Amino acid sequence: MTAKAQPDEDAEQRGRLGRRLKATREYLGLSQQQVSERTGIVRSAVSDIERGVRKVDTMELKKLARLYRLSASYFLDDDEAADAGEHALAGLPRTGRQLSEGDRIEVERFIQYLHARRAAESEEGSAVPEEPAGAGPAA
């Protein structure tokens, strides 16, 4: 990789991260000021991060992920079409141990429902608009 390619790649990653953070914040109906008050990250920094002009440090990302109730791995995923649900499901075996047997059955039924819904939407040409990539409930 050339020295010139690295800054372009960094800018692309910051942009992707910022778009995901902004889409999630907006999906949750939060303002940048509310995010600032709940995380301790100054509002101008929230804005700069969402616009991809400022790097986010590890602790800031952890605070944002906790507030948005999504894994930091979702926000860092290189796939532009990353799905927050898949990242949440990746942690299910760990958190699933705390669920009752009835709850586990209900989660499995819901997963089956989501698969069936996606298949139906694909067959119909997906007339139903999808939520912003992964901005929906995380589990």
Sequence and secondary structure as in RCSB ss.txt:
>XXXX:A:sequence
MTAKAQPDEDAEQRGRLGRRLKATREYLGLSQQQVSERTGIVRSAVSDIERGVRKVDTMELKKLARLYRLSASYF
LDDDEAADAGEHALAGLPRTGRQLSEGDRIEVERFIQYLHARRAAESEEGSAVPEEPAGAGPAA
>XXXX:A:secstr
  TTHHHHHHHHHHHHHHHHHHHHHHHTT  HHHHHHHH   HHHHHHHHHTSS   HHHHHHHHHHHTS HHHH
H S TT  HHHHHHHTHHHHHTTS HHHHHHHHHHHHHHHHHHHHHHHHT  S   STT S   
